């Protein structure tokens, strides 16, 4: 498996875990938002390596949403 594919699939798996944790409404939302931030970095690296500029741009907003979610969880 290439390095790019590894980043892609690790990002996908963490994004799936994020969405399931947040949707479960079980108090694990902070972990979910942390996974969203991690996923945005992983998919961002994949997008950069593959020159997928639109997806890379989208990851900045997902990272921002993850940070906002983590901050709001404690406020």
C-alpha positions as CSV (number, residue, x, y, z in Angstrom):
1,X,0.0,0.0,0.0
2,X,1.4,3.4,-1.0
3,X,1.9,6.2,1.6
4,X,-0.9,8.2,0.0
5,X,-3.4,5.3,0.2
6,X,-2.5,4.8,3.8
7,X,-3.2,8.5,4.7
8,X,-6.5,8.3,2.7
9,X,-7.8,5.2,4.4
10,X,-6.6,6.2,7.9
11,X,-8.5,9.4,7.4
12,X,-11.6,7.6,6.2
13,X,-11.6,5.3,9.2
14,X,-11.2,8.1,11.7
15,X,-13.9,10.1,10.0
16,X,-16.3,7.2,10.2
17,X,-15.4,6.7,13.9
18,X,-16.0,10.5,14.5
19,X,-19.4,10.4,12.9
20,X,-20.5,7.4,14.9
21,X,-19.3,8.8,18.2
22,X,-21.0,12.2,17.7
23,X,-24.2,10.6,16.4
24,X,-24.3,8.1,19.4
25,X,-24.8,11.0,21.8
26,X,-23.1,9.0,24.6
27,X,-20.8,11.7,26.0
28,X,-17.9,10.8,23.7
29,X,-18.3,13.8,21.5
30,X,-14.9,15.3,22.5
31,X,-13.2,12.2,21.3
32,X,-15.3,12.4,18.2
33,X,-14.2,15.9,17.5
34,X,-10.6,15.0,18.1
35,X,-11.0,12.2,15.5
36,X,-12.5,14.7,13.1
37,X,-9.4,16.9,13.5
38,X,-7.1,13.9,13.0
39,X,-9.1,12.8,10.0
40,X,-8.8,16.2,8.4
41,X,-5.0,16.2,8.8
42,X,-4.7,12.7,7.4
43,X,-7.0,13.3,4.4
44,X,-5.4,16.7,4.0
45,X,-2.0,15.0,3.6
46,X,-3.5,12.6,1.1
47,X,-5.1,15.4,-0.8
48,X,-1.8,17.4,-0.9
49,X,0.2,14.4,-2.1
50,X,-2.4,13.7,-4.8
51,X,-2.9,17.4,-5.8
52,X,-6.6,17.2,-4.9
53,X,-6.8,20.9,-4.1
54,X,-10.6,21.0,-3.6
55,X,-10.5,18.2,-1.0
56,X,-7.5,19.9,0.6
57,X,-9.4,23.1,0.9
58,X,-12.3,21.3,2.4
59,X,-10.1,19.7,5.1
60,X,-9.3,23.2,6.5
61,X,-13.0,23.6,7.2
62,X,-13.3,20.2,8.8
63,X,-10.2,20.9,11.0
64,X,-11.8,24.2,12.0
65,X,-15.1,22.4,12.8
66,X,-13.1,19.9,14.9
67,X,-11.4,22.6,16.9
68,X,-14.6,24.5,17.4
69,X,-16.4,21.3,18.6
70,X,-13.6,20.6,21.1
71,X,-13.7,24.2,22.5
72,X,-17.5,24.3,22.7
73,X,-17.6,20.9,24.4
74,X,-15.8,22.5,27.4
75,X,-17.8,25.8,27.4
